[in-house]
Amino acid sequence: MSSKIGIIIGREYLERVRKKSFIITTLLMPLFMLAMMVAPALIMQFSKSDLRTIAVIDRTGFIAPQLESDEETLFVPMASVELDSALAMTELSGVVYIAEGVADGIAPVKYYSNGPSSMSLEHSLSTQIDQIIETQRLKAYNIDNLNEIMNKVKSDVRIQNIRNDSDGEATQSSTMLSYGLGVVLTFLLYMCLLLYGQMVMTSIIEEKNNRVLEIVVSSVSPTRLMLGKIFGICLVAVSQIVIWGVLIAAMSAFLLPALLPENVAGEMAALNAGQLDLAQSTVDTGLLQAISMLGNVSYILSLFGMLILFLVGGFLLYSAIYAAIGSAVDNIQDAGQLQSFIIFPVVIGIIFGMTAASDPTSSLSFWTSLIPFTSPMVMMARIPSGIPGWEIVLSLVLLYLTFFVMVWIAAKIYRVGIFMYGKKPTIKDLIRWTRYK
């Protein structure tokens, strides 16, 4: 009998992995991850704007001379030019008008742009004017060596996150990267649960309408048929995740180091060796920690290992519900109304997962990572931050135990539903079917 389940699993698996859509999506995901690695550098390289000439009409007399131009913006003081005349100069990118009351906070700075404005320009302009006005106000106190004093007072604190693990080994980590990985893994799990779970339901509905199930159940029990479909499609999802994990680990090991500039690679090596002088560092410490974590192949593989464990548990749990729904209805439209019982807890899991990624140690994150219907998404959001192993084990045990209970309930609905036609069942009908012996 077990060989019959194996035949069903093999059929469901091969039918899907041979599709072009599976091959394309499997190859595109690592390319997308590669693009995410390279995109910041490319954006910085190609996002530079053409030089903008901005006329500055300053009625205070002290702001315009102190505005600093850069590679993208050239500030041209025009104290003797009237505003109307400057606005008529079409060769300008814009005009900044600084009234006398700006320094006292009773008048705004007006920027007249010839075309769409730039958020970065407005931010740079407001920041510079604020600093100039603040410096001018401080001068009114007649403090000697004010600039020297302000430079000494100025502080630039850098936070280096170091995990003091229970085994006594201190390891460096990046909070921002942990958050980002948690969010990405949560959404990846979310998509897999819904996408492949719906495959189970759609396959059952199609075979039910074609009357194929009536023939198949003559040689194999409905419960084994349902389990064969679930495990077969589960293998498809696992195969895709394994391929992604291998390709991304390979990129982390070979491609990422090749893309790093020499100074970044040198400082990252010093950081890993614990010899980096933060005062002399030219690269943000958080960025170095993030790159170091991304280049750690064992860390990447461990994340994908956890992802597979929670993907399998979550998929088995939700696909059992999808199978029960698919067997109980005759078409996709009727199934759509019952799907809310699946989609709602998955969406709740995404919401709690986002919260857990930002605060993985909160009580809400802990308890929602143990509830089987939300634990796959929430726990994958917490794992990159480094949580105790017993919490992961407990969450997995509860998840898989719930699957066994759910598959027992789903099997009772499945064995009755596949023979029901022409009537959309109600919730009471489904409950009644579970009581049949």
N, C-alpha and C positions, 0 to 999 in steps of 0.2 A: 504493500500500500504506500510505503514511503517513496518507492520509485515513481509512483503516479504523481505525487506531490513534486518530486524533482522534475518530472516532465513539464508540469505546469509552470514551475519556477523558471525553467530554461526557456520555455516558449515566451513567457512574459518579458524575460530579460532580453533575449536576442531580438525580439520584435522591436524593441525600443532603442537598443544601442546601435542597431544598424541604420537607424533613420539619420538623414542628413542633418536634421535639426539638432539631434543630440551631439553629433560630431562638431557642428559649427559652434554651438553654445559652449561645449567643453573647451574648445580651442580659444574662443573669444574671451573668456573670463580671465585667463592669465595675461592675455594681451591688454585687457582693460587694466589689470593690476600694474602691468609694466607702464602703461600710459599714465597711471596715477603717480608712479615714481618719477617719471621724466617730466610730467606736465609742469610742476612748479618752476623748474629751470627754463623750460621753453617759454613759459608765460613771462618770466622775468626778462628773457632775451628779446622777445618779439612784441612786448606790450609797451615799449617806449613810444611816447607820442612825439610828434614833430614839435619844433621849437615854437612856443607861443609868446608873442610880444604883448605885454600888459602895461598899459599906461596907468600911472598912479598920480592922481591929483590930490595932494595932501594939504589940507588947510591947517593942520596942527604944526607943520614945519619940521617935525623931528621923526616921524615914522617912515616916510618914503626913503630917506637916505640910508636907513638901516635894514630895509628889506633885502634879503639875499636871493639872488637868482640861482638857478640850477641848470642842468642839461636840457630840461623841458620847458622852463619858464624864464623869461627875461622881463624883469620889472624896469620900466622906464619912467623916472620921475618927471612930471610935467606940471610944476607948480604954477607957472605963469599962463597956462592954457585953461580956457573956460571949459566947463563940462560939455556944453553943446558942441563946441568945436572938436573936442576929443571923440565924442560919439559919432561924429561925421567921418572920422578916419577909418575907412573900411579895411585898411591894411592891418589894423590892430585886431588881436584876438579878443580883447576886452578892455574895459576901463574900470579902475578901482577909484571910488570917490570917498575920501576920508574927511568928514566934516570936523569942525572945531570941537564939537561936543563928544567926539568918540573917546578921547582920553579920559573924560569925566564920566563916561558910561551913560550919557543922556542921548546919544545918537548912534545909529548903527553904521557899519561900514557897508557901502553900496557897491556891488559888483555888477557891471553891465557887460554881459557876454555877447559877442557876435556869433551866435550859434549855440549849440548845446553846451552846458557848463560841465565842469569836471569836479567830481567829489574830492579827488585827491588835491586838486588846486585849491579848492575852497578850504579844505582842512589845513593845508600848508599855510595859506594866507592868514587864516584866523589864529593859528598857533604862533606864527611869527609876530603878528600885531599884538597879541596878548603878552608875549615875552618882552616886546619893546616897551609897551605901556607899563608893565610891572617894573622893569628896570628903571624907567623914567620916574616912577613914583618913589622908588627906593632912594634915588639920588636926592630927593627933596629932604631926606633926613640928615644929609651932610655927614655921612659916615666915611671916614678915610679908608682907602683900600677895599672898597665895597666889593669890587669884582673878585679880588683875591679871597675875601672872606666867603663869598657865595660859592666859589669853586671848591673851597675846603669843606663847606657845609654840605654840598651836594652829595647824595648817596646813590649808589647803583648796586643794589643787592641782587645777587644771583642765587637761585635756589637749586641745589643739586639733590635730587631725590635718591636716597639710598635705603633699600629694604634691609632691616635688621632681622633676618629670618631666625626661626626658633632653633635651627641647627648651628647657630653661631656664625654663619657665613653672611657677610654683608654684600649685597648685590645692588647694582645701580639700575634704576628703572625710569621710564618716562611716563608721567601721569597722562599727558596729552595723547601719547601713542596708545597707551592702554585703553583710554576712553575711545579713541578712534577705532581700534581693533574690536573692542566690545560692540560698538554700534554696527560695524561691518559684518561681524560674525552673526549678530542677532538678526539682521536683515537677510543675510544669506540663508540662515535656518528658516526664517519666516517664509521666504520664497519657495524653498524646497518642500516645506510641509504642505503649503497650499498647492503648488504646481503638481507634485507627484501624488499627493492625496487625491486631487481631482482626476488624475489619470486612472486611479483605481475605480473611482465612482463612474467615470465615463465609460471605461471598458466594460464594467458590469451592465450598465444600462444598454449599451450597444448589443452585447451578446444576449441580453434578455429579450430585446426587441427582435433579434434575429432567430430567437428560439434555439440558440446554440446551447444555452445552459441546460435546457431540458434533456439534450442528448448527452452532454458531458456528465451530468449527475447520475446517469445510469451506470457509469463505471467508477465514479469516485464520489464520496460523500460531499454534501454542500460545504461542510466546515473545512474539509481539506482543500476543496476548490478555492474557497475564500482565502485561506492561509497561503495557498500557492500563489495567488495573484498578489497578495500583499508582500510576500517575501521576494517575489520576482521583481516587482517594481522597486522595492527597497534596495535591492542589489544594484539597480540602475542608478539610483541616487548616490549610493555609496561609491560606485565606480567613478562617477563624475567628481565627487569630492576628493577621492584618492588621486585622480589625475591632476586636479587643481593643486592639491597639496604638493605633489612631486614637482610639478612645473614651477610653482611659486618658490619652493625651497631651492630649486636649481637657480632661479633668478637671484635669490638672496645670496647664494653662495658665490656665484660667478659674475652675474651681470651688475648687481649693485656696487660691488667694490670697483668695477671698471668705470662706472659712471661718476665716482666721487673725485673731486679735485684733490691734488696732492696734499694741500694744507689741511683739508677736512679729514682725509684718510690718516694723516700723521697725528692730528689731535685726537681722533677717535681711538687710535692705537694707544696713545698716551692715557686716554681716559680709561680704557679697558685694563691697562696695566696699573692704574692708580697713581700715575705720575704726571697728570695734567695740572699745570699751573693756571687756575681760573683767572687770575689777574692778567696773565699774558695771552689768554685765549682770544682768538679772533672770531670764533664761531660760538653761537649760543649753546650753552650747556644742554638745555632741553633738546635741541636739535641733534646734538651729538649722541645723547642717550637714546633718542628715537632711532637714529641710524644704526647704532650698535645693536639694539633689539631686533631691528629688521634684518640685520646681517647674521643673526644667530640662527643657524639652520635647525638646531635641536629644539629651540624655542618655537619656531614656526611649525615644525612637525608635531610638537606636543599639542599645539593649539588645534591643528587639524585632527589629531587623534581624539581630543575631547569633542571636537565638532562631530566626528563620526559617531561616537557613543551617544551623544544627545540627539543627533539626527535620527539614528536608528530607533531609539526609544520613543522620541516624539512622533516619528513617522508611523511606527507600528501602532501607537495609541490612536492617532488621528485617522489613519487609513482604515482602522477597524470601524470607526464611525462612518467614514466615507463609504465603506463597503456596505454597511447596513442601510444607509440612505439610498445608494445605487440600486440595491436589491428591492427596495420598497416602492420605487416609482417606475414610471414607464418612459419618462422623457426628462431632458435637461431642465426644462422650465419648472416642472414640479420639484426637481431636486434643488433648484436654486432657493426655494423658500425654506427648505429644511437645512440648507448649508449654514444658515445664521448660527445654528448651535455649534458649528465648528469654527466659523470665522470670528465670532465674538471673543472666545477665550484666546485665540491666536493674536488678535489685535490688542487685547488687554495685555498679553505677554509682551508685545512689542513696546507698549507704553511703559510698562514696568521695567522692561529691559533698558530703555533709554535712561530711566531714573537710576537703575542699578549701575550703568556704565559711569555715571558721574559721581555716584556715592555707593560703592559696592559693599560697604560695611554697615549700612543702615539696617534697622530692623525690618523695614518694608522690603528691602532687597533680599534679605535672608529668607524671610518666610515665603515670598513669592517664588524664590528659587527652589523651594521644596514642594510647592503645589504642582502636581504632575502636569496639569493643563497649561501652566505658564513656565514651568521650570526650564524647558529647553532653551527658550529665548532669554530668560533672565539670567540663568547660570552662565550661558555663553557670553553675556555682557560682563559678568563678574570675573570670570576665569583669567582674562589677560592682566587684571590688576593683582593677581596672586592671592588666592584665598586658601584657607585650610583644606587639606585633602579630604578630611572626614565629611565636610559639607558636600563635596562633589560626590563622594561615594553614597552618602545618604540620599541625595537628590536622585542619583541613578537608580538606587534600589527602589525608591518609591515610584519612580517613573515606570520601571519595568513591571513592578507588581500591579500597577494600575492598568498596564497594557493587558496582562493576563485576565484581569477582571473584565475589561472592556471587550476583549476578543470573545470571551464566553457569552457576553450579552449580545454582541454583534452577530455571533454565529447563530443564535436562536432567531434573531430577526431575519438573517440571510436565508436560512433554510425554508422559511415560510414565504418571504417576500419574493423570491425568484419565481414562484409559481402564481403570484397575484398579478392580474392584469385589469386594466380599465378603471381602476378606482385609486384615487390618491389617498393614502392612509393618513389618519390623524395621529396625534401623539398618543391618544388612548389606544389606538390600534397597535402601535408599535409596542406599547407597554404590555398589551394583552398577548402579543406574539412571544414576548420573552418568557411568559408563564407556561407556554405550551411545552409538553414533555415529548 
